[in-house]
Amino acid sequence: MSEAYIVGVGMTPLGRFPARSVKDLTREAVVGALADAGLQMSDIQEAWFSNTRQGLLEGQNVIRGQCALRSMGFETIPVTNVENACASSSSALREAVAHIKAGLCDIALVVGADKMFFPEKREQMFRAFLGGTDVHETDALLERLRALPGVPIPEGGASAVSLHSLFMDIYAAIARLHMKLYGTTVRQIAWAAHKNHFHSTRNPLSQYRHEISVDEVLADPLVSWPLTRAMCAPISDGAAAAVVCNEAVLGRLGRTRAAQVAAMALKMGSNRDPLDFDRHIGRAAALTAYEAAGIGPEDVDVAEVHDACAFAEIIQIENLGLCTRGEGGSFTERGMTTLGGRVPVNPSGGLVSKGHP
C-alpha cells in the first residue's frame, strides 16, 4: 500500500462574487493546483468534486463536478461528486487518499467549490442552511436547544439579525451551556474572533483583511446571544483544489515540499447527553486520527479547525486536546492560539474571517 501525498494546492480569494460562476471558481483553483504540482490536466487520472449549494440555488442537482471540470477541458476521467455538508471537501480528499493507497489510481484531483451569495435570492440563501439538519426534526431540535441548561439570555439579548443560519442558534445554545458548565465568558469568545481577524490580515485570500478589537467584536450587531456578527462566519463564494499522488509519482516529480497525509478520520454524530462533551463528534474524530497517525495533541504545532462561529473554535481545540476540557476560552484569551503562541489555531483567519464557502 502506497502512502498518499498532497503535491499541489490552489485556492481562489474568498468573498462575495455575484458575477463569478462555480465553473469560473473551479477553473482558477484547479489551474493553480496543477501549476503548483508541476503537472498537466492530462496527468490527472481521477477527480472528486464537492459542492453543497449549486443544486439548491441554481438547479444543478447532479453531475456538478462533471459540468465544472469538463468546461475547462477534462474528459473521460472518472469524476465522483461528494456532498457531505461542511465536511464535503475533506470527505472528498479522504476518498482520493483511499484510492491512492489502494492502488486504484496514481494521481488524483480533489476540488471544493461553492457559490453561496445570490443577492436576489436572500431568503433562499438562508433556507439552504436548514438542509444541514434533519428537516423532519427541526422543531424537535429547537425544543432540545431551548431545554439545554445554559446561562440565561440577558434582557435585550433577543436575536437582532432576522436572517441568519440556523446553525448560529445551535452554536449559541451550546455556547450558553459551555458558559454554565465551565465559566466561559462572552469576552473569551470575542477574543477568538478578534484573533482570527488579526490572522486574516496575513492571508491575501481572506474575505476580510482588517483587524477588529475585542470590544468591536462585542459591539457588533447580535445574531444569536452570545454570538455577534463578527463572531460568525460570513456567506462566501470560493474554491480550492489539491493534487494527490502516490510515492512512485512523488519520486518522479522530485517534490520536496509535498505533504504526506498521515491520517484522516470521518465520524457521524451520536445520541449523547449534551453535557457529555467528551463524546462530541469532534473528540471522536480527533482520537481516531491521532491513533492512526501515531501522535498525540502534544505533537501538534498548528491547527486549522472548523470555526463556523468563534465559539466553535473554543470547543474544537478542547476536542483536539490542545487544552483541557473547559479551558478553551481562557487558553484563547491568554494568546496561546495566536501566531507566536503555544499552538497557533486558524492562522488562515479561520472561517470567521477567511471566509466559509
C-alpha positions, 0 to 999 in steps of 0.5 A: 500500500502506497502512502498518499501525498498532497503535491499541489494546492490552489485556492481562489480569494474568498468573498462575495462574487455575484458575477463569478460562476462555480465553473469560473471558481473551479477553473482558477483553483484547479489551474493553480493546483496543477501549476503548483504540482508541476503537472498537466490536466492530462496527468490527472487520472481521477477527480472528486468534486464537492459542492453543497449549494449549486443544486439548491440555488441554481438547479444543478442537482447532479453531475456538478463536478462533471459540468465544472471540470469538463468546461475547462477541458477534462474528459473521460476521467472518472469524476465522483461528486461528494456532498457531505455538508461542511465536511464535503471537501475533506470527505472528498480528499479522504476518498482520493487518499483511499484510492491512492493507497489502494492502488486504484489510481496514481494521481488524483484531483480533489476540488471544493467549490461553492457559490453561496451569495445570490443577492436576489435570492436572500431568503433562499440563501438562508433556507439552504442552511436548514438542509444541514439538519434533519428537516423532519426534526427541526422543531424537535431540535429547537425544543432540545436547544431551548431545554439545554441548561445554559446561562440565561439570555440577558434582557435585550439579548433577543436575536437582532439579525432576522436572517441568519443560519440556523446553525448560529442558534445551535452554536449559541445554545451550546455556547450558553451551556459551555458558559454554565458548565465551565465559566466561559465568558462572552469576552473569551469568545470575542477574543477568538474572533478578534484573533482570527481577524488579526490572522486574516490580515496575513492571508491575501485570500481572506474575505476580510483583511482588517483587524477588529478589537475585542470590544468591536467584536462585542459591539457588533450587531447580535445574531444569536446571544452570545454570538455577534456578527463578527463572531460568525462566519460570513456567506462566501463564494470560493474554491480550492483544489489539491493534487494527490499522488502516490510515492512512485509519482512523488519520486518522479516529480522530485517534490520536496515540499509535498505533504504526506497525509498521515491520517484522516478520520470521518465520524457521524454524530451520536445520541449523547447527553449534551453535557457529555462533551467528551463524546462530541463528534469532534473528540471522536474524530480527533482520537481516531486520527491521532491513533492512526497517525501515531501522535498525540495533541502534544505533537501538534504545532498548528491547527486549522479547525472548523470555526463556523462561529468563534465559539466553535473554535473554543470547543474544537481545540478542547476536542483536539486536546490542545487544552483541557476540557473547559479551558478553551476560552481562557487558553484563547484569551491568554494568546496561546492560539495566536501566531507566536503562541503555544499552538497557533489555531486558524492562522488562515483567519479561520472561517470567521474571517477567511471566509466559509464557502 
